[in-house]
Amino acid sequence: MKTSLNWISRRRLLRGASSTAGAGLFGLASGQTAAKRPQALALIGDRYHNADYIRVSLDRVFKAVGLTVEYTIQYDQLSRDVLRNYQLFLCLRDGMIWPNGYLGPDAYGYEHGLENDFPQPKPESWITEEQGAAVKEFVMAGGGFYSMHNNSHVSLSSKNYRDVMGGAYVGHPALRPFQVRVVDKEHPITRGIQDFMVNDEQHFVTYDKDPKHVILESVNVDGLEYEDHGKKSVAGWAYEYGKGRVVFTAVGHTNHAMWVPAYFEMQKRAVQWLLKQI
């Protein structure tokens, strides 16, 4: 059965597709055409987060707010020249690349039970300080930056990126239910939204900025802790940065979690707030 997503072939995705606005992009959101200039750039996908599911999830958000978007998996093309073509930059990917490959998409060690020996995969950081500075300058000049889920991991590799993004990755337990609580009930992104449950990776992060900008926290209501970090973490923030704005929300490992009604509504509002529409 054909779907609206079939026009992006696997072969086209793997070779990076054609370059649009110098970005090395692999496609517009479904239902969009090149006639209308995209307003958002979404850098998505890594070893643990397939770009296909992220695109499917985010398409619903961008369609709901009437925003044109281009997606890319080409992290090496992120630059000042690329970003100046957009009003919003969204990133849902970590900071690692694997130049020497890996046996599978997961990290659960099943290769140790196989007959042949496989080299231990070794990640490298992809972001440069120049790329981090490009994102920082993009927001300072008035752009919007939406950092989602594991994107806090990139901050571990770039001082500039961390300064604009606002925090950094600590770690997470396996998928399990937890509650997302609204901390700032008056912010335009969260106003009127009630606390909600998700079954997702509960990401624990370090937050660097003023606590008044925290809008969400996550807590394991079953009392389960993550290592020595307890059962609770900051899970979202929103603040002005120069002439622009920054939002981070930690939920995002599965479409089931991304499409929880309360969280889906917050994603829409986050995009609108970043573009100064609300």
Summary of the structure (lengths in Angstrom):
residues: 278
radius of gyration: 18.3
end to end distance: 39.4
largest distance: 58.0
contacts: 880
relative contact order: 0.13
helix: 29%
strand: 25%
